[in-house]
Amino acid sequence: MRTVAALHDLQPADPALWGRKATALARLAKEGHFKIPAGVVLSADGTDFTGEELDLAHRSVRDVLGDVDLAVRSSSGDEDTAEESSAGKYATVLGVRGRDALAAAVREVLDSADGAPMGVLIQELIHADAAGVAFSANPVSGARDEVVVNSVPGLGDRLVSGELTPESWTVKADGTANSDDATGVITPDDAHRIAELARKVEAAEGAPQDIEWALAGGQLYLLQARPITTLVEPVPVPVSVPHGYWERETTHAAMPSTPMTDSVMDIGPSMRHLAERFGLIAQFDFREIGGWTYMGMLPLGMEPRTDKAPPLPGWALALVLRLVPEGRRRIRAARQQREEDLSMRIVDDWNNRHVHRLRARIEILRAKHLEALTDELLASHLAAIREFLAETVPLHFLTSMPQFLETTRLELFCEEHLGWDYPDVLNLLAGTSEMSSEPARELRRLADRRLDPASKERALEEYRRVYGARILSTELAEPTFGESPGLIAAQLEAMEGPSRVDPAAEQRRLREETAARARTQLSGQALERFNTLLERALRAYPLREHNVFYTLDSPLALVRYAVLEAGRRMQRVRAITAVDDVFYCTADEVQEWLGGNYGDMRPAVRRRRGERAWILAHPGPASYGTPPPPPPTTRWLPADVREMMELMMRAGERIVAPEESSQVQTVDNGMLQGTPASSGTYTGAARIIASEREFSRIQPGDVLVCPTTRSSWSTVFATIGAVITDAGGALSHPAIIAREQRIPAVVATGNATKIIRDGALVTVNGTTGAITLLGTH
């Protein structure tokens, strides 16, 4: 039969009897320095939870705590060890009151242990004004002189479960406290108090601690304390800089990749294949330098031999092309792509063949019941997805090319014959990138049906099945859209409010009026040429956003799901410490482990986590090498090569806007300037969102301010009022999605996320690119 004892009087304080969570709190309570909610503990030496034990527990709760709301938590002997925290592994039930509710909560906690010995900690529930976690040492960088404090309003369970993104503070030993996303959940003084609490717990326990805390009526409570199991010592990595000029790639790789992501994503061969098919005489290449991703340009795909490219006259470039074998191949490729109209062939192949084939393949892979697979079959499944990804990644870049080429051809024509600026050209294509808005459109339809709760849950389950298997970031360690049910539910709730006008009709009217205005200014061959270019652009423009769903987002999500299942199996047998340690393995290592090579991956994971800590503490410079001279004149190049070079140079500006995206602005006059990307004006509260993990902070009507976005962020755009980005041009993902949703957008501000304060009122003019800072909200 289980024993019941008051938390502050546990005798003996034996983790095997009471569980580590309870014994740690009992030990700290005896120190007399910490405010710990009173409670009782059920010992872990029983099997079933009997009626007699329930009566004893209920009487003890009434005697020790009185008639109050309760928090019922696990207290196992195998959780919160120095090697493994097991945070979130077992159930927690909050807001428990009464005998029957207590019985149900205790049984839920015990059931989460799957029959393993489990103690139960029952405490008074603190109705917190704010709550969260704190780490007495920085768990990412390993810095021992930094306390990291994460806070959310109200109870802390929504932080621990991942439902809410916390406000984060870093409190250093010198007394400075900084937050990049402070929204007023706690004050700087609160952050200092919580940091001091974490340091005192570390001093008492003799090791860096991960604590849970709560603030209620000004009183600071300690709710839990456990060792930081992920703390690692930074491990230096070599910084080998290749010849040439290399710029930090912040648009798609703002943070270092994990080993798992690196092992399945190598886009270098895809970039080379693209250049060879279209006859491009220079191609993008990507290198990891000191753990950070850098981008460079390789002439004819050849490695630079020096750090400074010599200036080359246009006639000399043309001569080199004809003399070098690879140059002659590119000349032939440029001519061939024109003769066979490769751009439109790709469009037809995608619409008539690839999209249907990929959709069917994804459906088959997505339908696999991963938990039921043997290790060997899971390894085969992961291998099959990797083979699929190796096919779809090159297809992604190839299928995006028609959008770049055909929109730029149309732009150059309108610039020459109509004197139009780029926003006018984009109006000709408004509303045609339908995949950008499809997930939000389908969620809107679901909201408009006003279903009863049971029907809504079934509809949401189907929605998650279809659209959930989609990465939000190309980093596999980040959760997918479907793993973020709180985000989907929040978006649905926002859409169930006052309806936003469906932009489709307005976009169609804008397209037609803009095209009619162009036609009134043209005649003869120019009009015929305009109609041809517009028809080609209308067919090509949707492909980039359409294909990314099937070629990148879904295949990468499927890789993540398989890797996570492997991680759960590896963690159960302690091949890794935590499930997400699997992302510090490579895909080959995971497949070998599943294939029977059941080795201990913990030393390798610990070293790689240490390397990541060092990388994060040593961000590389903005660039390496000497910037190349301006491109030479193209007049000497063969006509087909010249056209491809001019088109891609202009398209690159529209997609990346490298100069504007790297600018550093100040706000002396309360204004910022960026690239106008979607017309209109809107005033609202700025919400600084650094990554997908912070989506839960977005409120309907916010102005989204972020480094950049991916196409998978599209659902969020359905409820915001405007968007501002640091990087990207008028043909970048955020610009395209904003135009599809008919919300104002300004991109390529350079550093808006560093200047605009979270919650501040801003006015976004997507027609002129001006941003006005109006003060706090």
C-alpha positions, 0 to 999 in steps of 0.5 A: 500500500502506498504511503502518504506524507507531507511534502515538507516532512518527507522522511527519508527523502529517498528518490526511490520511494518518493520520486526525484521531483518530490525529494528535490523540493523537500530537500530545498524546502528544508533550506528555508530560503525558498517559497515552495507551495505546500503539498502531499506526496504518494509514494512510488511503492504501490501498484494499483491506486486503491479506494483506501489509498484515495481516502488517505490521500484525500484526507491528507490533502484536506488536512495539509492544504484545505479546500483549494485547487490542486496541481497533481504531478508525477514524481518518478525515480527515473525523471529529473536525473543528471543525465535525463530530465524527462520533462513533459514525459509524464502527465500533469493535471491542474485545477483539481478540486474534490475527491472524484477529481483527485482520483481521476487526476492521480490515475491519469498521472499513474497511467502515464508511467505505463506501469513503472513505479511512480510517486505522485506530488499533490500541491496547492495550485498557484494561480499565477500572474506569470509563470515559466522556467529559468535556467541557471546557466545558458542551456544553448551556449553553455555560458555559466554567467547567464541565467535564461528566464522564460515567462508566459502570462498565467499558468506555466503549463502552456509554456511547458507544453509548447502551446505558447511562445515565452517572453525570454530574458537573459540575466548576466552575472554583472546585473544586466538583463536583456530581452529581445521580445519583452511584452510586459509579462514580467518586469526587469526587476522580476527577471532579476528576482527569478535569476537570483532564485535560479542561482540560489537553487544551483548553489543549494543543489551543487549543479546548474538547475532548470527550475519552474517558477510562478509569480502571484501577487508579487510572491515568487514561488519555486515549483520544480527544480532539476539538473540541466541535462542539455548543458554542454561545454562549447567545442570549437569547430574549424573555420576554413574559409574557401577562396572567393567572396562569400556572404552570410545567407540569412534569407533561408539559413538564418541559424546554423543547421543541425547535423540531421538537416545537413545530412539530408539537404545538399542543394549544391548539386541542384544549383549546378544542374539548374545552371547547366540546363539553362546555360547560366555562366555563373551559379550560386553555391553554398558553404558552411564556414564556422558552422554558418551558411554562406553564399557565393557565385561560381563562374561556370561552377568553377572554384575561385583560385584567389580571394579577389576576383580580377576585373574582366572586360566584357570581350575577355569574358566572351573569349574565355567562354568560347575557349573553356570547354565548360563555357562552350557547353553553357553556350550550347545549353543556353541556345537549346533551352531557347529552342525547346522553350524549356521554361514553358516545357517545365510549366507543362511538365509540372501541371500535367505530370509532376504535381499529380505524381508527387501528391500520390507519392506523398499520400502513400508515405504519409499513410505509413503507421510509423509506430507499428513498423519494426526497426528494420522497416522504419529504416527502409521507410526513412531511406525511401523518403530520403530517395524521394527527397533527393528527387524532389529537391532538384525539381524544386529549383528547376520548377521555380525557374519559369517564374523567375524568367517569365515575370522578369521578361514581362517586367523588362518589356513593361519598363521599356514600352510602358515606363512602369515600375515593378509594382504595376507589373506585379498587379498583372499577376495578382491572385494567381499564386493560389497555393500561397493562400490555399491552406488559409483559404481552406481554414477560412472555409472550415471557419465559415461552416460554423460546425459543432465541436465534434464535427469541428474536431473531425474537420480539423483532423482532416485539415491537419492530415492534408496540410499539417505534414508541412515544415515551417522551417527547413531545419528538421529540428523545428516542429511542422505545421501539424505539430502545432495544433495550438497555432491551427486552433488560434488561426481558426478562432481568429477566422471565426471572428469578423470575416475579412473580405475574400481577396479573390474578386478584388485581385481578379479586378486588379489584374484585368484593369491593369492589363486593360490599361497596358493594352490601351497604350500599346499597338501592333507588334508591341501589343502582340508581344505584351499579350504573349509575355503576359500569358507566359507569366500568368502560367509560370508565376504560380509554380514557385509557391505551388511546387514548394509544398510538394518538393520541399515542405511535405518531403522534409516533414515526412523525414522529420516524422520518421526521424522522431519515431527513431528518436523515441526508440533510441531514447527508450533504450538510452542510446540518446538522452532526449528524443530531440537528440536524434537531430544531432545524429545524421540520417545515415547513423539513424538508419544504421542504428535501426538496422541493428547497429545499436550503439550509444550515440550520447558521446557524439550527440554531446560533442555536436551539441557542444559544437553548436554552442560554440558556433552560436557564440561565434557568429561569423562576419557578414562576408569573407573575401573581397567583393567582386567588381561590377559585372562586365558588359554583356554586349560581347556575349552570345545572345542566348547567354546574354539574355539569361545573364540579364534576366537572372541578375534582375530576378536575383535583385527581385528575390533577394534584394541583397543591398537593401536587405543588408542595410543598417537603418536608424530611426532619427525621424521615426521612419524606416524605408524598405522595398514596397511589396504589396500595396495598401496602408495599415496601422497596428501593433508590431509583433516581432517574430524571430522564428516559427516557434513564436507564432503563438504570440501573433494576435489577429490584426498584428503587424508581423515583423520578422527576418523573412518568411517561408511559403509555409507561413501563409496561414498566419498571413490570413489574420495579420494586418501587414508584414515587414521583413528585414530581408527579401525582395518584391519576389520573395515568399513574404511579398508573394503571400502578402499580395495573395492576401491583399495586405500591405507589405514592406520588405528588405528593410535590413534591420526592422526587427532590431529597431521596432519594439514589440507591441509598438504602433506602426503604420505600414505603407506597402505602396511607397515602402515607408514605415512610420513608428508611432510609439507604444501601443 
